[in-house]
Amino acid sequence: AKFPSQVQSEWLRQRLLTYPPKQGRGNSFMDPVFLSRTPEWGSVEITRAMLDLLQGALKIGNSDNTAIQEDKRFCPSRFLVRSPPGSDSTKIPPVDHFLYVSESCMPVVTAKELFSKISDPNISWLNARHRTEEETPNNKYEDDQFAGINRRIPGQYRWKGDQWVLLARRHASSI
């Protein structure tokens, strides 16, 4: 959340991203510290927030998190609304797709159509373009957007994409 301290819903507060719990004496009862990038529209902070979400989602169903899973405030399964059908609630399978959407855009297909298209674990969807491509507008807005990218990253590696992204676990794990 952009402003986690302003979230009123207890259900939603339980699902906010947090920093890892502090280990050591006396720290086990500390409240979670919420992670927020406070992004502005079109800022690189949105990308950083998306990477934070991806890191958290990759932990769901990962058996390496047994110490964290003991504390429900930090357990990756807290993000699940319900357990997948036909699964043991103690053994949560890993997430196989990661879908990013924007709060201001709406899909033009039904949920059934969407899920039929994304059922292949080897397919990801990302609409990205390089600054030098013909379809990329050449104007002040684009200059401002690309100027926010660190200059230490060589130009050939600077790409810009829409916020709507679908990643299969195979592709997401390599980020």
C-alpha positions in Angstrom: 0.0 0.0 0.0 1.2 3.5 -0.7 0.2 4.6 2.8 0.0 1.5 5.0 -0.7 3.4 8.1 -4.0 4.7 6.6 -5.4 1.2 5.8 -8.4 0.7 8.0 -9.5 -2.8 7.0 -8.0 -5.4 9.4 -8.4 -8.1 6.6 -6.3 -6.0 4.3 -3.8 -5.0 6.9 -3.0 -8.7 7.5 -2.1 -8.9 3.8 0.2 -5.9 3.5 3.9 -6.5 2.7 6.1 -6.4 5.7 9.8 -6.3 6.3 11.2 -9.6 7.5 10.7 -10.1 11.3 13.7 -9.1 13.5 15.3 -12.1 15.1 16.6 -12.2 18.6 15.6 -11.7 22.2 12.5 -9.5 22.7 11.8 -9.0 19.1 9.3 -11.9 18.6 6.4 -9.8 19.9 7.1 -6.7 17.8 4.4 -5.6 15.4 5.2 -6.0 11.7 6.8 -3.0 10.0 5.0 -2.4 6.7 7.0 -2.1 3.5 5.9 0.8 1.2 7.6 2.4 -1.8 5.2 5.3 -1.9 5.2 5.4 -5.7 4.0 8.4 -7.7 2.2 7.8 -11.1 4.7 6.6 -13.6 7.7 6.5 -11.2 10.3 3.7 -11.0 9.0 3.1 -7.5 6.1 1.2 -9.1 8.6 -1.2 -10.6 10.3 -1.6 -7.2 6.9 -2.2 -5.6 6.1 -4.8 -8.2 9.4 -6.6 -7.5 8.6 -6.6 -3.8 5.2 -8.1 -4.5 6.8 -10.8 -6.7 9.3 -11.7 -4.0 6.5 -12.1 -1.5 4.4 -14.2 -3.9 7.3 -16.5 -4.7 7.5 -17.4 -1.0 3.9 -18.8 -1.0 4.1 -22.6 -0.9 7.9 -22.5 -0.5 8.9 -25.0 2.2 12.1 -23.0 3.0 10.0 -20.6 5.1 9.2 -22.9 8.0 10.6 -20.5 10.7 8.5 -17.6 9.4 5.4 -19.7 8.9 5.2 -20.3 12.6 4.3 -16.6 13.1 1.0 -16.0 11.2 1.8 -12.2 11.0 4.7 -13.0 8.6 3.6 -16.3 7.0 3.4 -16.1 3.2 0.1 -18.0 3.3 -1.6 -15.0 4.9 -2.0 -13.6 1.4 -4.3 -16.4 0.4 -8.0 -15.8 0.8 -8.8 -19.5 0.7 -6.8 -22.7 0.2 -6.7 -24.1 -3.3 -9.5 -26.7 -3.9 -8.5 -30.3 -3.1 -5.4 -29.3 -1.2 -4.4 -29.9 2.4 -4.5 -26.5 4.2 -1.2 -27.2 5.8 0.5 -28.0 2.4 0.0 -25.0 0.2 1.2 -25.4 -3.4 3.5 -22.8 -4.9 1.9 -20.0 -6.9 2.3 -20.7 -10.6 1.2 -17.4 -12.2 1.7 -13.8 -11.1 -0.7 -11.2 -12.6 -0.3 -7.5 -12.2 -3.1 -5.2 -13.1 -3.8 -1.5 -12.7 -6.5 -0.2 -10.4 -7.8 2.1 -13.2 -8.0 -0.3 -16.1 -10.6 -3.1 -16.6 -10.2 -6.3 -18.5 -12.3 -6.8 -21.6 -12.7 -10.5 -21.2 -14.5 -12.7 -18.6 -12.6 -14.3 -15.8 -13.2 -17.7 -17.5 -11.6 -16.5 -20.7 -8.7 -15.0 -18.9 -7.9 -18.2 -16.9 -8.2 -20.3 -20.0 -5.5 -18.2 -21.7 -3.1 -18.2 -18.7 -3.4 -21.9 -17.8 -0.1 -22.8 -19.6 2.7 -22.7 -17.0 5.3 -21.8 -19.7 3.5 -18.7 -21.0 4.1 -15.1 -19.8 2.9 -11.9 -21.2 4.7 -8.6 -21.0 4.3 -5.7 -23.4 7.6 -3.9 -23.3 9.3 -1.5 -25.7 12.8 0.0 -26.1 13.2 3.7 -26.3 14.5 3.4 -29.9 11.6 1.4 -31.2 9.3 3.1 -33.7 6.2 2.6 -31.6 7.7 4.4 -28.6 6.6 8.1 -28.6 9.4 10.6 -28.8 8.2 13.5 -26.6 8.9 15.2 -23.3 6.8 12.8 -21.3 8.8 9.8 -22.6 12.1 11.7 -21.9 11.0 12.3 -18.3 10.0 8.7 -17.9 13.3 7.3 -19.2 15.4 10.0 -17.4 14.3 8.4 -14.0 16.2 5.2 -14.9 19.7 5.1 -13.4 22.3 6.1 -15.9 24.6 3.2 -14.7 22.2 0.9 -16.6 23.4 0.8 -20.2 20.8 2.2 -22.7 20.3 -1.2 -24.5 19.0 -2.6 -21.2 16.4 0.1 -20.5 12.9 -1.0 -21.5 9.5 0.3 -20.5 6.4 -1.8 -20.1 2.8 -1.6 -19.2 1.6 -2.3 -15.7 -0.5 -5.2 -17.0 1.9 -8.2 -16.7 1.5 -11.9 -16.5 4.5 -14.0 -15.4 4.7 -17.8 -15.2 6.6 -19.0 -12.2 9.4 -20.3 -14.4 10.0 -16.7 -15.7 9.3 -15.0 -12.4 11.9 -17.1 -10.6 14.6 -15.8 -12.9 14.0 -12.2 -12.0 
